[in-house]
Amino acid sequence: MTHRPAIRHIVFFSAKQKADLPQIIAGLGLLQDIPQANFFEVRENTKGDIWSTDVDVVVYAEFASEEDLAAYRAHPLYQQAIDIVRPLRDLRIAADF
């Protein structure tokens, strides 16, 4: 039997200006230092799907519980990442399952 995380957290971002992608990725990269995530990555979208190229960056994280996800969102680094990324991004779509 394969272990499954309790919560998978996925967030999609698009940049207002494509030149800001490195700064967006670096800002979101701060989140990897939040200890509650069991797995965390930030990746630039390869845009391999010709029908959907709006997303520039994807954040994927796994958490053991709803409480860990809440603690992740309450961590000071989370707000730092928001402060960096929010002015540079357009689209933000999040899903937790």
DSSP file (Angstrom, degrees, kcal/mol; ACC not computed):
  #  RESIDUE AA STRUCTURE BP1 BP2  ACC     N-H-->O    O-->H-N    N-H-->O    O-->H-N    TCO  KAPPA ALPHA  PHI   PSI    X-CA   Y-CA   Z-CA
    1    1 A M              0   0    0      0, 0.0     2,-0.3     0, 0.0     0, 0.0   0.000 360.0 360.0 360.0 134.1    0.0    0.0    0.0
    2    2 A T        -     0   0    0      1,-0.0     2,-0.3     0, 0.0     0, 0.0  -0.676 360.0-119.1 -87.3 135.4    1.3    3.4   -1.0
    3    3 A H        -     0   0    0     -2,-0.3    -1,-0.0     1,-0.0     0, 0.0  -0.572  29.8-162.5 -72.3 131.9    1.4    6.2    1.7
    4    4 A R        -     0   0    0     -2,-0.3     2,-0.0    60,-0.0    -1,-0.0  -0.948  19.8-117.1-116.1 137.3   -0.7    9.2    0.6
    5    5 A P        -     0   0    0      0, 0.0    59,-0.2     0, 0.0     3,-0.1  -0.363  18.6-128.9 -66.6 152.5   -0.5   12.6    2.2
    6    6 A A  S    S+     0   0    0     57,-0.7     2,-0.4     1,-0.2    58,-0.2   0.884  93.2  25.3 -68.3 -38.6   -3.5   13.8    4.0
    7    7 A I  E     -A   63   0A   0     56,-2.3    56,-2.7    58,-0.1     2,-0.5  -0.993  62.5-165.1-132.6 129.0   -3.5   17.2    2.1
    8    8 A R  E     -A   62   0A   0     -2,-0.4    89,-2.3    54,-0.2     2,-0.5  -0.963  13.8-162.0-108.8 130.7   -2.1   18.0   -1.3
    9    9 A H  E     +AB  61  96A   0     52,-3.2    52,-2.5    -2,-0.5     2,-0.4  -0.960  11.2 177.0-119.6 119.9   -1.8   21.8   -1.9
   10   10 A I  E     -AB  60  95A   0     85,-2.9    85,-2.7    -2,-0.5     2,-0.4  -0.988   3.8-177.1-127.5 131.5   -1.4   23.1   -5.4
   11   11 A V  E     -AB  59  94A   0     48,-2.4    48,-2.7    -2,-0.4     2,-0.4  -0.996   9.4-157.2-131.6 131.6   -1.2   26.7   -6.4
   12   12 A F  E     -AB  58  93A   0     81,-3.2    81,-2.2    -2,-0.4     2,-0.3  -0.883  13.3-174.6-108.5 137.3   -1.0   28.1   -9.9
   13   13 A F  E     -AB  57  92A   0     44,-2.6    43,-3.0    -2,-0.4    44,-2.1  -0.954  13.5-161.7-129.3 147.5    0.4   31.5  -10.7
   14   14 A S  E     -     0   0A   0     77,-1.7    76,-3.3    -2,-0.3     2,-0.3  -0.979  23.5-126.6-123.0 146.8    0.8   33.7  -13.8
   15   15 A A  E     - B   0  89A   0     -2,-0.4    74,-0.3    74,-0.3     3,-0.2  -0.667   2.9-144.1 -90.5 141.9    3.2   36.6  -14.0
   16   16 A K  S    S+     0   0    0     72,-2.8     2,-0.4    -2,-0.3    -1,-0.1   0.919  99.8  24.2 -64.1 -43.0    2.1   40.1  -15.0
   17   17 A Q  S >  S-     0   0    0     71,-0.6     3,-2.3     1,-0.1    -1,-0.3  -0.992  75.4-143.4-125.0 125.4    5.4   40.5  -16.7
   18   18 A K  G >  S+     0   0    0     -2,-0.4     3,-1.6     1,-0.3    -1,-0.1   0.784  99.8  68.4 -60.3 -25.9    7.3   37.4  -17.9
   19   19 A A  G 3  S+     0   0    0      1,-0.3    -1,-0.3     2,-0.1     4,-0.3   0.706  92.9  60.6 -64.8 -18.6   10.6   39.1  -16.9
   20   20 A D  G <> S+     0   0    0     -3,-2.3     4,-2.4     1,-0.2     3,-0.4   0.465  73.5 100.0 -87.6  -2.0    9.5   38.8  -13.3
   21   21 A L  H <> S+     0   0    0     -3,-1.6     4,-2.8     1,-0.2     5,-0.3   0.892  79.5  51.8 -54.6 -45.4    9.3   35.0  -13.3
   22   22 A P  H  > S+     0   0    0      0, 0.0     4,-2.2     0, 0.0    -1,-0.2   0.900 112.1  46.9 -59.8 -38.0   12.7   34.5  -11.6
   23   23 A Q  H  > S+     0   0    0     -3,-0.4     4,-2.5    -4,-0.3    -2,-0.2   0.881 112.4  50.0 -70.4 -37.5   11.7   36.9   -8.8
   24   24 A I  H  X S+     0   0    0     -4,-2.4     4,-2.7     2,-0.2     5,-0.2   0.939 112.3  47.2 -63.8 -47.0    8.3   35.1   -8.4
   25   25 A I  H  X S+     0   0    0     -4,-2.8     4,-1.7     1,-0.2    -2,-0.2   0.903 113.1  48.7 -62.4 -41.7   10.0   31.7   -8.3
   26   26 A A  H  X S+     0   0    0     -4,-2.2     4,-0.7    -5,-0.3    -1,-0.2   0.914 111.6  49.8 -64.9 -42.2   12.6   33.0   -5.7
   27   27 A G  H >< S+     0   0    0     -4,-2.5     3,-1.0     1,-0.2     4,-0.3   0.920 113.1  45.4 -62.5 -44.4    9.8   34.5   -3.6
   28   28 A L  H >< S+     0   0    0     -4,-2.7     3,-1.5     1,-0.2     4,-0.3   0.799 101.5  69.1 -68.9 -27.3    7.8   31.3   -3.6
   29   29 A G  H >< S+     0   0    0     -4,-1.7     3,-1.4     1,-0.3     4,-0.3   0.737  82.8  72.8 -63.0 -22.7   11.0   29.4   -2.9
   30   30 A L  G X< S+     0   0    0     -3,-1.0     3,-1.6    -4,-0.7    -1,-0.3   0.827  85.0  68.6 -58.1 -30.1   11.0   30.9    0.6
   31   31 A L  G X  S+     0   0    0     -3,-1.5     3,-1.8    -4,-0.3    -1,-0.3   0.727  80.8  74.0 -65.2 -22.2    8.1   28.6    1.4
   32   32 A Q  G <  S+     0   0    0     -3,-1.4    -1,-0.3    -4,-0.3    -2,-0.2   0.707  88.5  61.9 -65.9 -17.5   10.3   25.5    1.2
   33   33 A D  G <  S+     0   0    0     -3,-1.6    -1,-0.3    -4,-0.3    -2,-0.2   0.408  75.1 105.4 -88.9   2.8   11.8   26.5    4.6
   34   34 A I    X   -     0   0    0     -3,-1.8     3,-1.1     1,-0.1    38,-0.1  -0.755  66.9-147.3 -82.9 120.8    8.5   26.2    6.4
   35   35 A P  T 3  S+     0   0    0      0, 0.0    -1,-0.1     0, 0.0    37,-0.1   0.661  82.6  74.8 -70.3 -17.2    8.8   23.0    8.3
   36   36 A Q  T 3  S+     0   0    0     32,-0.1    28,-0.5    33,-0.1     2,-0.4   0.739  75.3  90.9 -71.0 -20.6    5.2   21.8    8.2
   37   37 A A    <   -     0   0    0     -3,-1.1    26,-0.2    -6,-0.2     3,-0.1  -0.612  57.5-164.2 -78.1 128.4    5.4   20.7    4.6
   38   38 A N  S    S+     0   0    0     24,-2.6     2,-0.3    -2,-0.4    25,-0.2   0.761  84.1  13.3 -78.4 -27.0    6.4   17.1    4.1
   39   39 A F  E    S+C   62   0A   0     23,-1.1    23,-2.3    -3,-0.1     2,-0.3  -0.984  73.8 173.7-147.9 140.3    7.1   17.7    0.5
   40   40 A F  E     +C   61   0A   0     -2,-0.3     2,-0.3    21,-0.2    21,-0.2  -0.984   3.6 161.7-151.4 135.9    7.5   21.1   -1.3
   41   41 A E  E     -C   60   0A   0     19,-2.2    19,-2.6    -2,-0.3     2,-0.4  -0.987  20.8-156.9-152.6 151.3    8.5   22.3   -4.8
   42   42 A V  E     +C   59   0A   0     -2,-0.3     2,-0.4    17,-0.2    17,-0.2  -0.995  24.7 174.3-122.2 129.9    8.1   25.3   -7.0
   43   43 A R  E     -C   58   0A   0     15,-2.6    15,-3.0    -2,-0.4     2,-0.3  -0.991  33.5-119.3-139.3 145.9    8.4   24.8  -10.7
   44   44 A E  E     -C   57   0A   0     -2,-0.4    13,-0.3    13,-0.2     2,-0.2  -0.672  44.2-107.2 -77.4 137.0    8.0   26.9  -13.9
   45   45 A N        -     0   0    0     11,-2.9    -1,-0.1    -2,-0.3     8,-0.0  -0.464  17.6-150.3 -67.1 130.6    5.3   25.5  -16.1
   46   46 A T        -     0   0    0     -2,-0.2    -1,-0.2     1,-0.0    10,-0.1   0.646  25.1-140.2 -75.4 -14.0    6.7   23.7  -19.2
   47   47 A K        +     0   0    0      8,-0.1    -2,-0.1     1,-0.1    -1,-0.0   0.862  48.7 150.4  55.4  40.6    3.5   24.7  -21.0
   48   48 A G        +     0   0    0      1,-0.1     2,-0.7     2,-0.0    -1,-0.1   0.647  49.1  81.9 -74.6 -16.4    3.4   21.4  -22.7
   49   49 A D    >   -     0   0    0      3,-0.3     3,-1.4     1,-0.1    -1,-0.1  -0.828  68.1-158.5 -93.4 113.0   -0.4   21.5  -23.0
   50   50 A I  T 3  S+     0   0    0     -2,-0.7     3,-0.2     1,-0.3    -1,-0.1   0.668  87.5  58.4 -66.8 -16.6   -1.3   23.6  -26.0
   51   51 A W  T 3  S+     0   0    0      1,-0.2     2,-0.3    -3,-0.0    -1,-0.3   0.614 111.0  38.0 -89.0 -13.1   -4.8   24.3  -24.6
   52   52 A S    <   +     0   0    0     -3,-1.4    -3,-0.3     1,-0.1    -1,-0.2  -0.813  54.6 142.3-145.1  99.3   -3.7   25.9  -21.4
   53   53 A T        +     0   0    0     -2,-0.3    -1,-0.1    -3,-0.2    -3,-0.1   0.177  47.1  99.9-120.3  15.7   -0.7   28.2  -21.3
   54   54 A D        +     0   0    0    -40,-0.1     2,-0.4     2,-0.0    37,-0.2   0.799  64.4  82.9 -72.9 -28.7   -1.9   30.8  -18.7
   55   55 A V        +     0   0    0      1,-0.2   -41,-0.2   -41,-0.1    -8,-0.1  -0.640  46.8 171.9 -84.4 128.6   -0.1   29.3  -15.8
   56   56 A D        +     0   0    0    -43,-3.0   -11,-2.9    -2,-0.4     2,-0.4   0.776  66.3  25.2-100.4 -36.1    3.6   30.3  -15.4
   57   57 A V  E     -AC  13  44A   0    -44,-2.1   -44,-2.6   -13,-0.3     2,-0.4  -0.981  61.4-160.1-137.1 142.3    4.5   28.8  -12.0
   58   58 A V  E     -AC  12  43A   0    -15,-3.0   -15,-2.6    -2,-0.4     2,-0.5  -0.984   2.4-161.0-124.9 133.8    3.2   25.9   -9.9
   59   59 A V  E     -AC  11  42A   0    -48,-2.7   -48,-2.4    -2,-0.4     2,-0.4  -0.954  12.9-176.6-107.6 130.8    3.6   25.3   -6.2
   60   60 A Y  E     +AC  10  41A   0    -19,-2.6   -19,-2.2    -2,-0.5     2,-0.3  -0.996   8.8 163.9-129.5 128.4    3.0   21.8   -5.0
   61   61 A A  E     -AC   9  40A   0    -52,-2.5   -52,-3.2    -2,-0.4     2,-0.4  -0.981  23.2-147.7-142.3 153.8    3.2   20.8   -1.3
   62   62 A E  E     -AC   8  39A   0    -23,-2.3   -24,-2.6    -2,-0.3   -23,-1.1  -0.970  14.5-171.8-124.0 140.0    2.1   17.9    0.8
   63   63 A F  E     -A    7   0A   0    -56,-2.7   -56,-2.3    -2,-0.4   -57,-0.7  -0.955  27.4-138.1-131.7 148.0    1.0   18.1    4.4
   64   64 A A  S    S+     0   0    0    -28,-0.5     2,-0.3    -2,-0.3    -1,-0.1   0.742  85.1   1.4 -75.0 -23.7    0.2   15.4    7.0
   65   65 A S  S  > S-     0   0    0      1,-0.1     4,-1.8   -58,-0.1     5,-0.1  -0.973  71.2-103.8-157.5 166.0   -2.9   17.3    8.3
   66   66 A E  H  > S+     0   0    0     -2,-0.3     4,-2.4     1,-0.2     5,-0.2   0.850 120.9  57.9 -61.3 -35.3   -5.2   20.3    8.0
   67   67 A E  H  > S+     0   0    0      2,-0.2     4,-2.4     1,-0.2    -1,-0.2   0.889 104.3  49.9 -64.9 -39.6   -3.4   21.6   11.1
   68   68 A D  H  > S+     0   0    0      2,-0.2     4,-2.2     1,-0.2    -1,-0.2   0.897 110.5  49.9 -66.1 -39.6    0.0   21.5    9.4
   69   69 A L  H  X S+     0   0    0     -4,-1.8     4,-2.1     2,-0.2    -2,-0.2   0.912 111.2  49.2 -64.0 -41.8   -1.4   23.3    6.4
   70   70 A A  H  X S+     0   0    0     -4,-2.4     4,-1.4     2,-0.2    -2,-0.2   0.898 111.0  49.5 -63.4 -40.9   -2.9   26.0    8.7
   71   71 A A  H  X S+     0   0    0     -4,-2.4     4,-0.8     2,-0.2    -1,-0.2   0.876 108.5  54.1 -65.9 -37.3    0.5   26.3   10.5
   72   72 A Y  H >< S+     0   0    0     -4,-2.2     3,-0.8     1,-0.2     6,-0.3   0.927 109.7  47.1 -58.6 -47.3    2.2   26.6    7.1
   73   73 A R  H 3< S+     0   0    0     -4,-2.1    -1,-0.2     1,-0.2    -2,-0.2   0.759 112.2  50.8 -68.9 -24.7   -0.1   29.5    6.1
   74   74 A A  H 3< S+     0   0    0     -4,-1.4    -1,-0.2    -5,-0.2    -2,-0.2   0.556  85.0 110.7 -88.5  -9.2    0.5   31.2    9.5
   75   75 A H  S XX S-     0   0    0     -3,-0.8     3,-1.2    -4,-0.8     4,-1.0  -0.388  76.5-124.1 -68.8 142.6    4.3   31.0    9.3
   76   76 A P  H 3> S+     0   0    0      0, 0.0     4,-1.9     0, 0.0     5,-0.1   0.814 109.8  61.1 -57.4 -32.5    6.1   34.4    8.9
   77   77 A L  H 3> S+     0   0    0      1,-0.2     4,-2.4     2,-0.2     5,-0.2   0.815  96.7  60.5 -65.7 -28.1    7.8   33.1    5.7
   78   78 A Y  H <> S+     0   0    0     -3,-1.2     4,-2.0    -6,-0.3    -1,-0.2   0.934 106.5  45.2 -62.6 -45.9    4.4   32.7    4.1
   79   79 A Q  H  X S+     0   0    0     -4,-1.0     4,-2.6     2,-0.2    -2,-0.2   0.877 110.4  54.5 -66.3 -37.1    3.7   36.4    4.5
   80   80 A Q  H  X S+     0   0    0     -4,-1.9     4,-1.6     2,-0.2    -2,-0.2   0.922 108.2  49.2 -60.8 -43.1    7.1   37.3    3.2
   81   81 A A  H  X S+     0   0    0     -4,-2.4     4,-2.9     1,-0.2     5,-0.3   0.908 110.7  50.4 -62.7 -42.1    6.5   35.2    0.1
   82   82 A I  H  X S+     0   0    0     -4,-2.0     4,-2.6     1,-0.2    -2,-0.2   0.928 107.2  54.2 -60.0 -45.5    3.1   37.0   -0.4
   83   83 A D  H  < S+     0   0    0     -4,-2.6    -1,-0.2     1,-0.2    -2,-0.2   0.841 115.7  39.3 -60.2 -34.2    4.8   40.4    0.0
   84   84 A I  H  < S+     0   0    0     -4,-1.6     4,-0.3    -5,-0.2    -2,-0.2   0.916 124.2  35.6 -78.5 -46.2    7.2   39.5   -2.8
   85   85 A V  H >X S+     0   0    0     -4,-2.9     3,-1.6    -5,-0.2     4,-1.4   0.870  99.9  70.7 -84.4 -39.5    4.9   37.7   -5.2
   86   86 A R  G >< S+     0   0    0     -4,-2.6     3,-0.6    -5,-0.3    -1,-0.2   0.868  99.3  48.6 -52.5 -45.3    1.5   39.4   -5.0
   87   87 A P  G 34 S+     0   0    0      0, 0.0    -1,-0.3     0, 0.0    -2,-0.1   0.738 116.4  45.4 -67.6 -18.0    2.6   42.6   -6.8
   88   88 A L  G <4 S+     0   0    0     -3,-1.6   -72,-2.8    -4,-0.3   -71,-0.6   0.600 101.1  78.0 -99.2 -13.9    4.2   40.6   -9.6
   89   89 A R  E <<  -B   15   0A   0     -4,-1.4   -74,-0.3    -3,-0.6     3,-0.1  -0.612  45.0-177.1-103.4 158.2    1.5   38.0  -10.2
   90   90 A D  E    S+     0   0A   0    -76,-3.3     2,-0.2     1,-0.4    -1,-0.2   0.685  71.5  37.7-107.1 -80.7   -1.8   38.1  -12.1
   91   91 A L  E     +     0   0A   0    -37,-0.2   -77,-1.7   -76,-0.1    -1,-0.4  -0.504  58.1 175.2 -76.6 140.2   -3.6   34.8  -11.7
   92   92 A R  E     +B   13   0A   0    -79,-0.2     2,-0.4    -2,-0.2   -79,-0.2  -0.890   2.5 172.0-144.8 117.6   -3.5   32.8   -8.5
   93   93 A I  E     -B   12   0A   0    -81,-2.2   -81,-3.2    -2,-0.3     2,-0.4  -0.994   9.3-170.7-127.0 126.3   -5.6   29.6   -8.2
   94   94 A A  E     -B   11   0A   0     -2,-0.4     2,-0.4   -83,-0.2   -83,-0.2  -0.898   5.9-178.1-118.7 146.1   -5.2   27.3   -5.2
   95   95 A A  E     -B   10   0A   0    -85,-2.7   -85,-2.9    -2,-0.4     2,-0.4  -0.995   6.3-169.0-142.4 137.6   -6.6   23.8   -4.6
   96   96 A D  E      B    9   0A   0     -2,-0.4   -87,-0.2   -87,-0.2   -89,-0.0  -0.994 360.0 360.0-124.5 130.1   -6.3   21.6   -1.6
   97   97 A F              0   0    0    -89,-2.3   -88,-0.1    -2,-0.4    -1,-0.1   0.339 360.0 360.0-146.8 360.0   -7.4   18.0   -1.7
